[in-house]
Amino acid sequence: MGPLLLVLLLALILFGIGFAVKVLWWIALAVLAVWLLGFVFRSADGGSRRRWYRW
């Protein structure tokens, strides 16, 4: 019974890590899209050196 519980616990942990990594990939893609949109809006601004972000 002990080894079965260990295997189930390991499977649950690995599933959780896999799900978290997949969510992080989607977050990274969203951040990349916002970053690229910043370049598009900055270039459409007429070439001024003003930045679209505060930092």
Helices and strands as residue ranges (DSSP letters): H 2-43
